[in-house]
Amino acid sequence: MDDVSLNPVAVAIPLIAYTRKFSALIEAGVSLMVCIRFLQETTTDPTMQEANQFLSRSVEAGATLSQAMAERPEVFSGFYIAFVHAGEIGGVLDEAFVHLADWLEQERDAAERLQLRALLAKLRRGLEAGGASPDARAREAFSRARRMARIASFCRLFEMMLTAGVSSQLALRTAVEVLEPEIGAVVPDGVEGLTPERWVTEVVARVEELKPVVASLVGLGEEHACLDHMLRKAAQFYDAEAAGILDEAGQLPA
């Protein structure tokens, strides 16, 4: 596997900077249109500038911010738009942007740590094999690490949205977007037939990859009213799992 990229959401640094500025302005009480105009003057990345111009035109024409962002999916991902939409619905757009900026930075930092480990493992394997690319076992290790990274991202996003005051149903529907596409199908639009006190646990338990750790911790979180805390613990567990897999991949015998 020549590509050892492990970032499941491909967070662009210009988007992080844009989101952080937006969060600071909104939190300071600046109106939405003034925020957008200010960002147009201070954003230097061409892609973000062009996207911001589109947002300005759309919002002035009557669209909500999330509706305008949804027209630029190459810049604003599904989970990003859903986060903004949740803030609009709850009247907490300022808090939503603060949490979103924090989450994007956490994802960037986690991805950079894993990427470094992956590159070191690949280099070590290549040197041991006389310059050859990693073997099948190493490729499988990178694949497993990528899956672990996705689950950690899911847990962080779910926890961050709950902390921002987003409903657990909307938070879960949004968080599954960083997992494999087919997993989103297990999240119901309604919660009919599910146990009210443990519906998140019941839904998460339907996903095979989430059963061993996430479902158990989510169950404890719902039982003791600390779901956000348990999701944070789950994210830390899967971050450590991904790192351990990569470290082991670098030590595989040639």
C-alpha positions in Angstrom: 0.0 0.0 0.0 1.8 3.1 -1.2 -0.9 5.4 0.2 -0.6 5.4 4.0 -3.0 8.3 4.6 -5.0 7.6 7.7 -7.2 10.8 7.9 -10.8 9.6 7.5 -12.2 13.1 7.1 -9.4 14.8 5.2 -9.6 18.1 7.2 -8.1 20.9 5.2 -6.0 23.4 7.2 -7.7 26.5 5.4 -11.1 25.2 6.5 -9.9 24.9 10.1 -8.7 28.5 10.0 -11.9 29.7 8.4 -14.0 27.9 11.0 -12.0 29.2 13.9 -12.5 32.8 12.6 -16.2 32.2 12.0 -16.6 30.9 15.6 -14.8 33.9 17.1 -16.9 36.3 15.2 -20.2 34.6 15.9 -19.3 34.1 19.5 -18.6 37.9 19.7 -22.2 38.6 18.6 -21.3 39.8 15.1 -24.2 39.3 12.6 -24.0 36.5 10.1 -23.7 38.7 7.0 -21.0 40.9 8.6 -19.1 37.7 9.5 -19.2 36.5 5.9 -18.1 39.9 4.6 -15.2 40.1 7.1 -14.1 36.6 6.2 -14.1 37.6 2.6 -11.6 40.3 3.4 -9.4 38.2 5.7 -9.4 34.8 4.0 -6.4 34.2 1.7 -7.0 30.7 0.5 -8.5 30.9 -3.0 -10.9 28.0 -2.5 -12.3 29.3 0.7 -12.6 32.8 -0.8 -14.6 31.5 -3.7 -16.8 29.4 -1.4 -17.3 32.4 0.9 -18.4 34.6 -2.0 -21.0 31.9 -2.9 -22.2 31.9 0.8 -22.6 35.6 0.7 -24.7 35.6 -2.4 -26.9 32.7 -1.2 -27.5 34.0 2.3 -28.3 37.5 0.9 -30.8 35.8 -1.4 -32.6 34.2 1.6 -30.9 30.9 2.1 -29.8 29.7 5.6 -26.1 29.2 6.1 -26.3 25.4 6.1 -28.4 25.5 2.9 -25.8 27.6 1.2 -23.0 25.4 2.4 -24.8 22.3 1.1 -24.4 23.7 -2.4 -20.6 23.5 -2.0 -20.0 19.9 -0.9 -16.4 20.0 -2.3 -15.6 22.4 0.5 -18.1 21.7 3.3 -18.7 18.0 4.1 -21.9 16.4 5.2 -21.0 16.4 8.8 -19.9 20.0 8.7 -23.2 21.1 7.2 -25.2 19.0 9.7 -23.3 20.6 12.6 -24.1 24.1 11.3 -27.7 23.1 10.7 -28.0 21.8 14.2 -26.7 25.1 15.5 -29.3 27.0 13.5 -32.1 24.7 14.7 -31.1 25.1 18.3 -30.4 28.8 18.1 -26.8 28.1 19.2 -24.9 28.7 16.0 -22.1 30.4 18.0 -21.6 27.4 20.2 -21.8 25.1 17.2 -19.0 26.9 15.4 -16.8 26.9 18.5 -17.2 23.1 19.0 -16.8 22.5 15.2 -13.5 24.4 15.1 -12.3 22.4 18.2 -13.3 19.1 16.6 -11.6 19.9 13.3 -8.4 20.7 15.1 -8.5 17.5 17.2 -9.0 15.5 14.0 -6.0 17.2 12.3 -3.8 16.6 15.3 -4.9 12.9 15.6 -4.4 12.4 11.8 -0.9 13.9 11.9 0.2 11.7 14.8 -1.1 8.6 13.0 0.3 9.6 9.7 3.8 10.0 11.2 3.5 6.5 12.7 2.4 5.1 9.4 5.3 6.7 7.5 7.8 5.4 10.1 6.4 1.9 9.9 6.5 2.0 6.1 10.0 3.3 6.1 11.2 0.7 8.6 9.6 -2.1 6.6 11.0 -0.8 3.3 14.5 -0.7 4.8 14.3 -4.2 6.2 13.1 -5.5 2.8 15.8 -3.8 0.8 13.6 -1.0 -0.4 10.6 -3.1 -1.3 7.1 -1.8 -0.5 5.3 -3.1 2.6 4.1 -6.7 2.4 0.5 -8.0 2.7 0.6 -8.1 6.5 1.7 -4.5 6.7 -0.9 -3.4 4.2 -3.6 -5.1 6.3 -2.2 -3.4 9.4 -2.6 0.0 7.7 -6.1 -0.9 6.7 -7.0 -1.9 10.3 -5.4 1.3 11.6 -7.5 3.3 9.2 -10.7 1.6 10.5 -9.7 2.3 14.1 -9.1 6.0 13.2 -12.6 6.2 11.6 -14.2 4.9 14.8 -12.2 7.3 16.9 -13.4 10.2 14.7 -17.0 8.9 15.0 -16.8 9.0 18.8 -15.2 12.4 18.9 -17.8 13.9 16.6 -20.7 12.3 18.4 -19.3 13.6 21.8 -18.6 17.1 20.4 -22.1 17.5 19.1 -23.7 16.3 22.3 -21.5 18.8 24.2 -22.8 21.5 21.8 -26.3 20.7 22.8 -27.3 18.8 19.7 -30.0 16.2 20.1 -28.6 12.6 20.4 -30.5 11.5 17.4 -29.2 14.3 15.1 -25.7 13.9 16.6 -25.7 10.2 15.9 -27.0 10.6 12.3 -24.3 13.2 11.7 -21.4 11.3 13.3 -21.9 8.1 11.2 -20.9 10.1 8.2 -17.3 9.7 9.1 -17.7 5.9 9.1 -18.1 3.7 5.9 -21.1 4.9 3.9 -23.1 1.7 4.3 -23.1 2.1 8.1 -25.4 5.1 8.0 -28.2 2.8 6.9 -28.4 1.3 10.4 -29.3 4.6 12.0 -33.1 5.0 11.9 -34.9 8.3 11.3 -37.2 7.5 14.3 -36.7 5.6 17.5 -40.0 3.6 17.5 -39.6 0.2 19.0 -36.3 1.0 20.8 -35.8 1.3 24.5 -36.0 5.1 25.3 -33.3 5.0 27.9 -30.9 2.9 25.8 -31.8 3.7 22.2 -28.3 4.9 21.2 -26.8 1.7 22.6 -29.3 -0.4 20.7 -28.5 1.4 17.4 -24.7 1.4 17.9 -24.9 -2.3 18.7 -26.2 -3.0 15.2 -22.8 -2.0 13.8 -20.4 -4.9 14.0 -17.3 -2.8 14.3 -18.7 -0.8 17.1 -19.9 -3.7 19.3 -16.8 -4.6 21.2 -16.0 -1.3 22.9 -18.2 1.6 21.7 -21.5 -0.1 22.3 -20.4 -1.1 25.8 -19.2 2.3 26.8 -22.3 4.0 25.2 -24.4 1.7 27.3 -22.7 2.8 30.5 -23.0 6.4 29.3 -26.7 6.2 28.8 -27.2 4.3 32.1 -25.3 6.8 34.1 -26.1 10.0 32.1 -22.5 10.5 31.0 -22.7 9.6 27.3 -20.4 12.4 26.2 -17.7 11.3 28.7 -17.9 7.7 27.6 -17.6 8.6 23.9 -14.5 10.6 24.8 -13.1 7.5 26.4 -14.0 5.4 23.4 -12.2 7.8 21.1 -9.1 7.6 23.2 -9.2 3.8 23.2 -9.4 3.7 19.4 -6.7 6.3 18.9 -4.4 4.1 21.0 -5.5 1.0 19.1 -4.6 2.7 15.7 -1.3 3.8 17.1 -0.5 0.4 18.5 -1.3 -1.3 15.2 1.0 1.0 13.3 3.8 0.5 15.8 3.4 -3.2 15.5 3.4 -3.0 11.7 6.8 -1.4 11.9 8.1 -4.4 13.9 6.8 -7.2 11.7 9.6 -9.6 10.7 10.7 -9.3 7.1 
